[in-house]
Amino acid sequence: MSSNLRLILIYTLLAGLLAAVISPLPGTSLLLTGLEVFMVVHLAKVNRIDFSLKAIGFTATTLWGISTILKDTAIELLKFIPGPGWIAGVIVALVFVFFLGALANLYFSK
């Protein structure tokens, strides 16, 4: 398994753990966005891409916007269904972080 895939899986597991612990609380999915930004910056460093502070800010803003529209909306709506919604929120967080990491890795590896 490549080191980048291992790194993505670690962040995916962290996101799942974070979502499982804080999912019942509204608005806490913003912490997942912070984890995603950290993962993208980490992948950039592993691939020897120099990110300036401006680029990190742009990445964070872009991820926050996309994340809010897609993931956060889904997670917040799923919280209205107490049991299955909590589990589905964890699954949404896992899938979203994994695919974001895979996409960032594909972009940085070129």
C-alpha positions in Angstrom: 0.0 0.0 0.0 1.4 3.4 -0.9 2.3 5.9 1.8 -0.2 8.4 0.4 -3.1 5.9 0.5 -2.1 4.9 4.1 -2.2 8.6 5.0 -5.6 9.0 3.4 -6.9 6.0 5.3 -5.5 7.4 8.6 -7.4 10.7 8.0 -10.5 8.8 7.0 -10.4 6.8 10.2 -9.8 10.0 12.2 -12.8 11.5 10.5 -15.0 8.5 11.3 -13.9 8.6 14.9 -14.5 12.3 15.1 -17.9 12.0 13.5 -18.9 9.1 15.8 -18.0 11.1 18.9 -19.4 14.5 17.9 -22.1 13.6 15.4 -25.1 14.0 17.7 -24.2 17.7 18.3 -25.4 20.2 15.7 -22.8 22.2 13.8 -19.8 20.1 14.8 -19.2 19.0 11.3 -17.1 22.1 10.9 -14.4 20.2 12.7 -14.4 17.7 9.9 -13.7 20.5 7.5 -10.7 21.5 9.5 -9.5 17.9 9.3 -10.0 17.8 5.6 -7.9 21.0 5.1 -5.1 19.5 7.3 -5.2 16.4 5.2 -4.9 18.3 1.9 -2.0 20.3 3.2 -0.3 17.2 4.5 -0.8 15.4 1.1 0.7 18.5 -0.6 3.8 18.4 1.6 4.2 14.7 1.1 4.1 15.3 -2.7 6.6 18.2 -2.3 4.1 20.8 -3.4 4.8 24.1 -1.7 1.7 25.7 -0.3 1.8 29.3 0.5 -0.4 30.7 3.3 -2.6 32.3 0.6 -3.0 28.9 -1.1 -3.8 27.2 2.2 -6.4 29.9 2.9 -7.9 29.5 -0.6 -8.0 25.7 -0.1 -9.6 26.0 3.3 -12.3 28.4 1.9 -13.0 26.2 -1.1 -13.2 23.0 1.0 -15.4 24.8 3.6 -17.8 25.9 0.8 -18.0 22.5 -0.9 -18.2 20.7 2.4 -21.0 22.9 3.7 -23.1 22.4 0.7 -22.6 18.7 0.4 -21.4 16.9 3.5 -22.6 19.2 6.2 -26.1 19.5 4.8 -26.3 15.7 4.6 -25.0 15.2 8.1 -27.1 17.9 9.7 -30.3 16.6 8.0 -29.5 13.0 9.0 -29.3 14.1 12.7 -33.1 14.4 12.7 -33.3 10.6 12.5 -31.8 9.7 15.9 -30.3 6.2 15.5 -29.8 5.5 11.8 -29.1 9.2 11.2 -26.1 9.1 13.6 -24.7 6.0 11.8 -25.3 7.5 8.4 -23.6 10.7 9.4 -20.5 8.7 10.3 -20.6 6.9 6.9 -21.0 10.2 5.0 -18.0 11.6 6.8 -15.9 8.5 6.1 -16.8 8.5 2.4 -16.4 12.2 1.9 -13.0 12.4 3.5 -11.7 9.3 1.7 -12.8 10.6 -1.7 -11.5 14.1 -1.0 -8.1 12.6 0.0 -8.0 10.4 -3.1 -8.9 13.4 -5.3 -6.2 15.6 -3.7 -3.7 12.8 -4.0 -4.4 12.4 -7.7 -4.1 16.1 -8.2 -0.8 16.5 -6.3 0.8 13.4 -7.8 0.7 14.9 -11.3 
